[in-house]
Amino acid sequence: MKTYSLKQKEIKKDWFLIDAKGLVLGRLASYISRLLRGKHKTTYTPHLDCGDNVVVINAEKIKLKGKKIKDKIYHRHTGFPGGIKSEFAGKILDGKNPERVLQMAVKRMLTDNKLSRKQLINLRVFSGENHNLEAQKPTLIDFGKMNTKNV
């Protein structure tokens, strides 16, 4: 029996829509990273971008368990000496770009290489109810009903 290896021209990408209202950040991010990598498909190939496109709406209404809303700190560096900047997760969610929390969580669950940067382009996160990707006809995934712990 030969091992099947997917080729670039055989890749078929689907579109999925997830409503993040009331969902737990870590559980949702791990599920999205699995969809982006393509590990849910039988034709999964580690060295190809065979994952699907994911659209997430209502990112500002995502939930964090425990005291993470007050205690979780995101660090970034400007590149200059002494240029480390820190922000709390609650401040980011209440701020101008609340979708960054979900994007960073998914990014950190992917491997750090060129392929994961290509896969991360397939993730679109919107902070509100509206999105501009109706033409792709994304399939709605009710992630909250998959497990009671997701909500």
C-alpha positions, 0 to 999 in steps of 0.5 A, a space after each residue: 500500500 502506498 502513502 498518498 501525498 497531496 499535490 498543490 493543484 489538488 488542494 481544495 479550500 472551503 470557507 467557514 464562519 464562526 460566531 465567537 460571541 460568548 466562546 472561550 478564547 483558548 478552545 476557539 483558537 485551538 480549533 481555528 488553528 486546526 482548521 487553518 492547518 488542514 488537520 481535519 482533512 484526510 488529505 492533510 500534508 504537513 508541508 503544504 497549505 491545505 487548510 481552509 479559510 476561516 471567518 470569525 465575527 463578534 471577536 470583541 465578545 469573546 470570553 476569558 476564563 478565570 482572572 485572565 481578563 485582568 491578569 493576562 499581559 501581552 508584550 511587544 517590542 518596538 525594536 529600540 532599547 527599552 522599547 518593551 510595551 505591555 497591555 492587559 487582555 481586558 484593555 485590548 478587548 475594550 480598545 480599538 482592535 479587539 480582534 488582535 487577541 484572537 489573532 495572537 492566540 491563533 498565531 501562537 498555536 501555529 508553528 513559527 515558519 513560512 508555511 504558518 505565515 501563509 496559513 495565517 493569511 486564511 484567517 479573517 477576524 472581525 470585531 462586529 457582526 458584519 463581514 465583507 465575505 458573503 460572496 464566498 458563502 462560508 459554512 456556519 460552524 456552531 462551535 458553542 454546541 460542539 461541547 458545553 465547555 466551549 461557552 
